Amino acid sequence: MDAFEQEMCQKIGVKHAAALVSGTAALHLSLLMLGVEAGDKVLCTDLTFAATANVITYLGATPIFIDSNQSTWNMDPELLLDELEACPHRGKLPKAIIVVDIYGQCADYNAIIEVCSRYGIPIIEDAAEALGATYKGISAGQFGAMGVFSFNGNKIITTSGGGMLVSDNEEYINRARFLSTQARDPAPHYEHSNIGYNYRLSNLLAAVGRGQLERLDEKVARKRAINQFYRRTLENLPGIEFMPEASYGKSNCWLTVILITPEKFGADREVVRLALEAENIESRPIMNPMHMQPVFKGCRVCGGKISEDLFIRGLCLPSGTQMTQEDLDRVATAIQSCYRGFKTRDIQPIAIYTKPYS
Ligand SMILES: Cc1ncc(COP(=O)(O)O)c(C=O)c1O
């Protein structure tokens, strides 16, 4: 476990790390470290997996969702600024913010950090999907008071289930470790002055994590090659756009995600998803934003139209590093076959429409 934590620190460039049973556990502890409690508000990326927002409610706090911008699909720093400017007029400021690096691409941290530091709001970076990505040459996970990674089965490296909380602040990590092992006071008998959790990763899974971490660069390279293949093969089809890669960083391309505009492509993303399913190819709509989830009904959302549109048009393509060239060709051909009137031999001439990434 110690070695896994140290190797993660070296890889990411942070000083301290605590290996935990999941990314969700790491997010939960990070909010505890910042003193989030019942009645508080916590800002949160709208386009994310539910775990990011769920942990806010574990503590009796309320999420406020911030929409994405079109150019990165991550939290829009301008909407964040609008919300923080409005907050003092509506009552107290949010206690913290969880910024997600969606689908392996870092959010725009220069802008987000600038806004948050103006209001003294501590950042938690949910880099669950972004291990191996960089922002201006700096590794994902370094941009908040704490960073969170997931080693869930579907992530770029996995321990079957697992997570890591990282920070340059030793106190946060020591306290997180203490709480993650049932908050047992240093006494020969069992004594507890705090409520603890059973959140520590096992040594056995840490050993798996070390083996996986050695191959991270290779996996990122493979994910990016898969992304490049899909781009080369599908980008010129009318009505297909790819998740933009922001010029400020390098995505780990955890998943390759496309947008399908039915008016131009001649089929919507659900038609394409079902066509793939008929070929025994699993794909998935992109995340349904948090403000659309029944469980978060009534929570405040700033914006919301961008994430709704991404959900309606977005499809995550099979992106596993084990995929062979034959697998990739099969996926691409199945998507091409959905295009109105498309014949495989016609692929070259159809370079009519590509939407600029902005
Ligand atoms: C953005 C995001 N945050 C948090 C999590 C939660 O991580 P875990 O499944 O390890 O609890 C996940 C994925 O599972 C995720 O994609």
The ligand as an SDF file (V2000), in Angstrom:
LIG
                    3D

 16 16  0  0  0  0  0  0  0  0999 V2000
  -16.3570   11.4340  -12.5880 C   0  0  0  0  0  0  0  0  0  0  0  0
  -16.4270   10.3200  -11.5980 C   0  0  0  0  0  0  0  0  0  0  0  0
  -16.3950   10.6040  -10.2810 N   0  0  0  0  0  0  0  0  0  0  0  0
  -16.4330    9.6420   -9.3610 C   0  0  0  0  0  0  0  0  0  0  0  0
  -16.4970    8.3160   -9.7090 C   0  0  0  0  0  0  0  0  0  0  0  0
  -16.5880    7.2980   -8.6270 C   0  0  0  0  0  0  0  0  0  0  0  0
  -15.4930    6.4300   -8.5790 O   0  0  0  0  0  0  0  0  0  0  0  0
  -15.6680    4.9760   -7.9520 P   0  0  0  0  0  0  0  0  0  0  0  0
  -16.4960    4.1630   -8.9070 O   0  0  0  0  0  0  0  0  0  0  0  0
  -14.2780    4.4540   -7.8250 O   0  0  0  0  0  0  0  0  0  0  0  0
  -16.3400    5.1240   -6.6430 O   0  0  0  0  0  0  0  0  0  0  0  0
  -16.5260    7.9620  -11.0690 C   0  0  0  0  0  0  0  0  0  0  0  0
  -16.5740    6.6000  -11.5920 C   0  0  0  0  0  0  0  0  0  0  0  0
  -16.8580    5.5960  -11.2060 O   0  0  0  0  0  0  0  0  0  0  0  0
  -16.4990    8.9880  -12.0350 C   0  0  0  0  0  0  0  0  0  0  0  0
  -16.5460    8.6970  -13.3360 O   0  0  0  0  0  0  0  0  0  0  0  0
  1  2  1  0
  2  3  1  0
  2 15  2  0
  3  4  2  0
  4  5  1  0
  5  6  1  0
  5 12  2  0
  6  7  1  0
  7  8  1  0
  8  9  2  0
  8 10  1  0
  8 11  1  0
 12 13  1  0
 12 15  1  0
 13 14  2  0
 15 16  1  0
M  END
$$$$
